[in-house]
Amino acid sequence: MVDQFVQLVDILQNLFEGYCIQFFFGRFAEIKWHRIKNAQWIVCIVWVLIKMTGGKLFQKTDSVTLVVSLLFGTAVLFVFCMCWYRGNILLKLFLVIQFVSLRELGFLAGYSFLYLGKSLIDMLAERLDNGIVPMESFLIVINVLGCLSLALMSVIKYTLLYAALWKIVKSCHYREKGRMGKEVVFYLLPAVAGVLVSTLVRLLLVTVADGVLVLLFDRYPVLYLLIPMLALVLLGAIVCSFRIYQDMVILQEEQAEKIILENQITQMQSSMVEMEHLYDGIRAVKHDMNNHMAVLLNLIRKRNGGEDEEIRQYFAGMVQSVEQLDNRVYTGNAVSDAVVGSKFRYAAKQVKGIRLDADGFLLPDTLTMKAYDVGIILNNGLDNAIEACVRMREKEPEAEAYISIRFFKAKNMYFIETENSFDGMALSRGDSGLPLSMKEDKEVHGIGLKNIRKCAAKYGGDVDCIVDGNKFTLSVMVKG
């Protein structure tokens, strides 16, 4: 009966361990076969088979066998990770070492509860020697206490393991799965320490005294307290180090976003001042040119004694050309005028023959959205649109390039949409649901869409990216 219970507990442990593997590994890496359904159960079953096979290979209980079984299990988990999941080698090292360390520390923390069962068994043995407890009852109680101790240790071990994995997964803020860089060194330092401590305990766990095998914990009972405390400290260090680094990453991203926003504000302010000076100069020149042409036309009439139709048409054409000097984009807002005008001029320089359209963009007086936030949305949206058109022209020099912006209202929601042509290349989406940056440095770039979403969220709105062939539409929805 006891052997059957031990086997059942062992199977349940391996099933849950397989579930934890998929839960943890699946957060950082995609499986190689996307069409497989219920991947977590497949991992559970495979892991049970692996552990059962490994258990038959290492049936001895000496220290060397315990260490070899740990190394073998770690190697098997790494091979499984390489075969089942996508990602670079650093990521897979992180996943395997982190998981093994947390599992071993959970075991060391729960092992001390075997001391409670052992103490109760020793008390019953004394009563048996004194004839207080009959042998039949003693054997039954021993079996029950052994089963309960094993079950309690397993519950504590896997509760700590799952809690630690959940904390790490919860604090993870990676942009994309399957990749990890040099930060893996920072993550693995406490994890490697945990594995080394577990290896040391395994080496010293079984000793020989006078030809008899003795457990290290029985020789030094204080270790029932010290080892679990050390395990809990290391387990906390692993979780906290990961979270601290993730917080640092978030802080760096926020600082980068702040710098970008400050630069955008400075650019918008400079553009507005520059454009106001430019438009003032253009209006003055246009006014003077109209006056000069009117005087010249009167002088020609007096000299010729009448009006010459050809000369009149010529001057009419000049007047029309002068009127076109003031080609300012009118959107109903000075900030958006400056942003759209500046970006359209930049786009015309970067992409030859690009078609630019802002006729459908007119902000109503009833819009409660701040001009600053409108400027951020337009600035980032048009930057992305221009980059997409530039990339498309690099691949297809004869392709039609265009950028169109429009503003409209539907029920109680306002929509700011930027539509542009692009190369039609499928855009992968990150965890935020937004397209990932096409630039190489994804840690710095790709912030524009996040800034747009933040602006939209301030007004109870959101962002949607729509791809239709070679047409990309960025739709920003805000409440009126």
C-alpha positions in Angstrom: 0.0 0.0 0.0 2.8 2.4 0.9 4.7 1.6 -2.2 1.7 2.3 -4.3 1.1 5.6 -2.6 4.8 6.6 -3.2 4.4 5.8 -6.9 1.2 7.8 -7.1 2.8 10.8 -5.4 5.8 10.5 -7.7 3.6 10.5 -10.8 1.6 13.5 -9.6 4.9 15.3 -8.8 6.2 14.7 -12.3 2.9 15.7 -13.9 2.9 19.0 -12.0 6.6 19.5 -12.8 5.8 19.2 -16.5 3.0 21.7 -16.1 5.4 24.1 -14.4 8.0 23.7 -17.2 5.4 24.6 -19.9 4.1 27.5 -17.7 7.5 28.9 -17.2 9.2 28.1 -20.5 6.2 29.0 -22.5 6.3 32.6 -21.2 9.7 33.2 -22.7 9.7 31.0 -25.8 7.3 29.7 -28.4 7.1 26.0 -29.1 8.4 24.9 -32.5 5.1 23.5 -33.6 2.4 26.1 -33.4 -0.4 23.9 -34.5 0.0 21.6 -31.5 -3.0 22.0 -29.1 -2.8 21.4 -25.3 1.0 21.7 -25.3 1.1 21.8 -21.5 -0.4 18.3 -21.2 2.0 16.9 -23.9 4.9 18.3 -21.8 3.5 16.8 -18.7 3.2 13.3 -20.2 6.6 13.5 -21.8 8.2 14.7 -18.6 6.6 11.8 -16.6 8.1 9.3 -19.1 11.5 11.0 -18.9 11.5 11.0 -15.1 10.3 7.4 -14.9 13.2 6.3 -17.2 15.7 8.4 -15.2 14.4 6.8 -11.9 15.2 3.4 -13.2 18.8 4.4 -14.1 19.6 5.9 -10.7 18.2 3.6 -8.0 21.1 3.9 -5.6 21.0 6.4 -2.7 24.7 7.2 -2.3 25.9 10.8 -2.7 27.6 10.4 -6.1 24.4 8.9 -7.6 22.4 11.8 -6.2 24.7 14.3 -7.8 24.9 12.4 -11.1 21.1 12.2 -11.2 20.9 16.0 -10.8 23.3 16.6 -13.6 21.6 14.1 -15.8 18.1 15.6 -15.2 19.5 19.0 -16.0 21.1 17.9 -19.2 17.8 16.1 -20.2 15.8 19.2 -19.5 18.2 21.3 -21.6 17.9 18.8 -24.6 14.2 18.8 -24.3 14.2 22.6 -24.2 16.4 22.7 -27.3 14.1 20.4 -29.2 10.7 21.7 -28.1 11.1 25.5 -27.9 12.4 28.3 -30.1 15.0 30.8 -29.0 18.7 31.5 -28.7 21.0 29.5 -26.5 21.3 32.1 -23.8 17.5 32.1 -23.3 17.5 28.3 -23.0 20.3 28.3 -20.5 18.5 30.8 -18.4 15.2 28.8 -18.5 16.9 25.4 -17.6 19.2 26.7 -14.8 16.6 28.9 -13.3 14.0 26.1 -13.2 16.4 23.5 -11.8 17.6 25.9 -9.2 14.1 26.8 -8.0 13.0 23.2 -8.0 16.0 22.1 -5.9 15.7 25.0 -3.5 12.0 24.1 -3.1 13.0 20.5 -2.3 15.5 21.6 0.3 13.0 24.0 1.9 10.4 21.2 2.2 12.8 18.5 3.2 12.9 19.7 6.8 9.3 18.6 7.3 10.6 15.0 7.1 12.1 15.8 10.5 8.6 16.1 12.0 7.7 12.6 10.8 11.0 11.2 11.9 10.6 12.7 15.4 7.1 11.2 15.8 8.3 7.8 14.6 11.2 8.0 17.2 8.7 8.8 19.9 6.5 5.8 18.9 9.6 3.6 18.8 10.3 4.4 22.4 6.8 3.6 23.4 7.1 0.3 21.4 10.2 -0.6 23.4 8.4 0.2 26.6 5.5 -2.0 25.5 3.0 0.8 25.4 2.3 0.6 21.7 1.7 -2.8 20.0 3.7 -3.8 17.0 0.7 -3.9 14.6 -0.4 -0.3 15.5 3.2 0.8 15.3 3.7 -0.4 11.7 0.4 1.2 10.6 1.3 4.6 12.2 4.8 4.5 10.7 3.3 3.9 7.2 0.8 6.7 7.7 3.3 9.2 9.0 5.7 8.3 6.2 3.1 8.9 3.6 1.9 12.2 5.2 5.5 13.5 5.5 6.2 12.7 1.9 3.0 14.3 0.7 3.6 17.4 2.9 7.1 17.8 1.6 5.9 17.5 -2.0 3.2 20.1 -1.5 5.7 22.6 0.1 8.3 21.9 -2.6 6.0 22.5 -5.6 4.1 25.3 -3.9 7.3 27.2 -3.5 8.4 26.3 -7.1 5.1 27.4 -8.6 5.0 30.6 -6.5 8.6 31.5 -7.6 7.9 30.8 -11.2 4.6 32.8 -11.1 6.5 35.8 -9.5 9.1 35.7 -12.3 6.5 35.4 -15.1 4.4 38.2 -13.5 7.4 40.6 -13.4 8.6 39.8 -16.9 8.3 42.7 -19.4 10.1 41.3 -22.5 9.1 42.8 -25.8 9.5 39.5 -27.7 9.8 35.9 -27.0 12.8 33.6 -27.9 15.6 36.0 -27.2 17.9 37.0 -24.3 21.1 38.9 -24.2 23.9 39.7 -21.8 21.5 40.3 -19.0 21.3 36.5 -18.6 24.5 36.8 -16.5 22.7 38.9 -13.9 19.8 36.5 -13.8 21.9 33.4 -13.4 24.3 34.3 -10.6 21.8 33.5 -7.8 20.4 30.6 -9.8 23.8 29.0 -10.2 24.4 29.5 -6.5 21.2 27.6 -5.8 22.3 24.7 -8.0 25.7 24.6 -6.3 24.2 24.6 -2.9 21.9 21.7 -3.9 24.9 19.8 -5.4 26.8 20.3 -2.1 24.0 19.1 0.0 23.6 16.0 -2.2 27.3 15.3 -2.0 27.2 15.4 1.8 23.7 14.1 2.3 24.8 10.4 2.8 27.9 9.5 4.8 29.3 6.3 6.1 30.0 5.9 9.9 31.3 2.6 11.1 30.2 0.9 8.0 26.6 2.3 8.3 24.9 4.8 6.0 24.0 7.9 7.9 22.1 10.9 6.6 23.8 14.3 7.1 20.6 15.7 8.7 20.6 12.9 11.3 24.2 13.6 12.3 23.6 17.4 12.5 19.9 17.9 13.2 20.3 21.7 13.2 20.6 21.4 9.4 16.9 20.7 9.3 16.5 24.4 10.2 19.6 25.9 8.5 19.3 24.3 5.1 15.6 25.3 4.5 16.5 28.9 5.6 19.4 29.0 3.2 17.1 27.6 0.5 14.4 30.2 1.1 17.0 33.1 1.1 18.4 31.9 -2.3 15.0 31.4 -3.7 14.0 34.9 -2.7 17.3 36.2 -4.2 16.5 34.6 -7.5 13.0 36.1 -7.7 14.1 39.5 -6.5 17.1 39.8 -8.8 14.9 39.1 -11.8 12.3 41.6 -10.7 14.9 44.3 -9.9 16.5 43.9 -13.4 13.0 44.1 -15.0 12.2 47.2 -13.0 15.5 48.7 -14.3 14.5 47.9 -17.9 11.1 49.6 -17.4 12.9 52.6 -15.9 15.2 52.8 -18.8 12.3 52.6 -21.2 10.5 55.3 -19.4 13.6 57.5 -19.5 14.0 56.9 -23.2 10.3 57.7 -23.7 10.7 60.9 -21.7 13.7 62.0 -23.7 11.8 61.3 -27.0 8.7 63.2 -25.8 10.8 66.1 -24.7 12.6 66.2 -28.1 9.2 66.1 -29.8 7.9 68.9 -27.7 11.0 70.9 -28.5 10.7 70.1 -32.2 7.0 71.1 -32.2 7.7 74.4 -30.5 10.6 75.2 -32.8 8.5 74.2 -35.8 5.6 76.5 -34.7 7.9 79.5 -34.2 9.8 78.8 -37.5 6.5 78.4 -39.4 5.0 81.5 -37.9 8.0 83.5 -39.0 7.9 81.9 -42.4 4.2 82.5 -42.9 4.6 86.1 -41.7 7.3 86.6 -44.3 5.3 84.9 -47.0 2.3 87.0 -46.3 4.3 90.2 -46.4 6.0 89.2 -49.7 2.6 88.2 -51.1 1.1 91.5 -50.1 4.0 93.5 -51.7 4.0 91.4 -54.8 0.3 91.9 -55.4 0.7 95.7 -55.0 3.7 95.7 -57.4 1.8 93.8 -60.0 -1.2 96.0 -59.7 1.0 99.1 -60.3 2.8 97.5 -63.2 -0.5 96.5 -64.8 -1.8 100.1 -64.5 1.4 101.4 -66.0 1.2 99.0 -69.0 -2.4 100.0 -69.6 -1.6 103.7 -69.6 1.4 103.2 -72.0 -0.6 101.0 -74.4 -3.7 103.1 -74.2 -5.8 100.1 -73.3 -5.9 96.7 -71.9 -4.0 93.9 -73.7 -5.6 90.5 -73.1 -2.4 88.6 -73.3 -0.7 90.8 -70.7 -3.8 90.6 -68.5 -3.7 86.8 -68.6 0.0 86.8 -67.9 -0.5 88.9 -64.8 -3.4 86.8 -63.7 -1.1 83.8 -63.8 1.5 85.6 -61.7 -1.2 86.5 -59.1 -2.3 82.9 -58.9 1.3 81.8 -58.4 1.8 84.3 -55.6 -1.4 83.1 -53.9 0.1 79.6 -53.8 3.0 80.8 -51.8 0.8 80.5 -48.7 0.2 76.8 -48.9 -0.2 76.3 -45.2 -1.9 73.2 -44.0 -5.1 74.2 -42.1 -6.3 71.6 -39.5 -8.0 74.0 -37.1 -5.2 73.8 -34.6 -1.8 75.6 -34.6 0.1 72.6 -33.2 -1.3 70.1 -35.6 -0.8 72.7 -38.5 2.9 72.9 -37.5 3.3 69.1 -37.1 1.5 68.1 -40.3 3.2 70.9 -42.4 6.6 70.0 -41.1 6.2 66.2 -41.6 4.7 66.7 -45.1 7.6 68.8 -46.2 10.0 66.2 -44.8 8.1 63.4 -46.6 8.3 65.2 -49.9 12.1 65.5 -49.6 12.5 61.9 -48.6 10.1 60.2 -51.0 10.0 61.6 -54.5 6.6 62.0 -55.9 4.8 61.0 -52.7 1.1 61.9 -52.5 0.2 63.8 -49.3 -3.4 64.4 -48.3 -4.7 66.3 -45.2 -8.0 67.5 -46.7 -9.9 65.2 -44.5 -8.2 66.4 -41.3 -10.0 69.2 -39.6 -10.2 69.4 -35.8 -13.6 70.7 -34.4 -13.8 73.4 -31.7 -15.7 70.9 -29.5 -12.7 68.5 -29.3 -11.5 68.4 -25.6 -8.3 66.7 -26.4 -5.2 68.7 -25.6 -3.3 70.1 -28.6 -0.1 68.6 -27.1 -1.6 65.1 -27.2 -2.8 65.6 -30.8 0.7 66.6 -31.7 2.2 63.5 -30.2 -0.2 61.3 -32.1 0.4 63.0 -35.4 4.2 63.3 -34.8 4.7 59.6 -34.1 2.1 58.4 -36.6 3.5 60.4 -39.5 7.1 59.4 -38.6 6.1 55.7 -38.9 4.2 56.4 -42.1 7.2 58.2 -43.7 9.6 55.4 -42.6 7.2 52.8 -44.2 7.1 54.7 -47.5 10.9 55.1 -47.5 11.4 51.3 -47.0 8.8 50.6 -49.7 10.6 52.8 -52.2 14.0 51.2 -51.4 12.5 47.8 -52.4 10.2 49.1 -55.2 11.4 52.4 -56.7 8.4 52.7 -59.0 5.7 51.9 -56.3 3.1 54.5 -55.6 3.7 56.2 -52.2 1.1 58.1 -50.3 0.2 59.3 -46.8 -3.3 60.4 -45.9 -4.6 61.7 -42.6 -8.2 62.2 -41.6 -10.3 63.0 -38.6 -13.9 62.0 -38.1 -16.5 61.3 -35.4 -18.6 58.2 -34.9 -21.2 58.4 -32.2 -19.4 59.8 -29.1 -15.9 58.7 -30.3 -13.4 60.7 -32.4 -11.0 59.0 -34.8 -7.6 60.1 -35.9 -6.4 57.9 -38.8 -3.1 57.8 -40.6 -3.1 55.8 -43.8 0.0 55.0 -45.8 1.4 52.7 -48.4 4.1 50.1 -47.3 5.9 47.1 -48.7 3.2 44.6 -47.6 5.6 42.7 -45.4 3.7 40.9 -42.6 4.1 42.8 -39.3 4.6 40.6 -36.2 2.8 41.8 -33.1 4.4 42.0 -29.7 2.8 41.4 -26.3 1.1 44.8 -26.4 -0.8 43.9 -29.6 1.1 46.6 -31.6 3.5 45.9 -34.5 7.1 45.4 -33.5 9.6 47.9 -34.8 11.3 47.0 -38.1 14.5 48.6 -36.9 17.4 46.6 -35.5 17.5 48.3 -32.1 14.1 47.3 -30.9 14.9 48.3 -27.3 15.0 51.9 -28.3 12.7 52.1 -31.3 9.1 51.0 -31.3 8.3 53.5 -28.6 6.3 55.8 -30.9 3.2 53.5 -31.0 3.4 53.1 -27.2 3.3 56.8 -26.8 0.3 57.0 -29.1 -1.5 54.4 -27.1 -0.7 56.3 -23.8 -2.2 59.5 -25.3 -5.3 57.6 -26.4 -5.7 55.9 -23.0 -5.7 59.3 -21.3 -9.0 59.9 -23.1 -10.5 56.5 -22.7 -9.4 55.3 -26.2 -7.2 52.8 -27.8 -5.1 52.2 -30.9 -5.7 49.7 -33.8 -3.4 48.8 -36.7 -5.1 47.6 -39.8 -3.2 45.9 -42.7 -4.9 45.5 -46.1 -2.5 44.4 -48.8 0.0 47.3 -49.2 -2.1 49.7 -47.2 -1.4 50.3 -43.5 -3.9 52.2 -41.4 -3.2 53.5 -37.9 -6.5 54.2 -36.2 -6.5 56.2 -32.9 -9.8 56.3 -31.1 -10.6 58.8 -28.3 -13.6 59.8 -26.4 -15.0 63.3 -27.2 
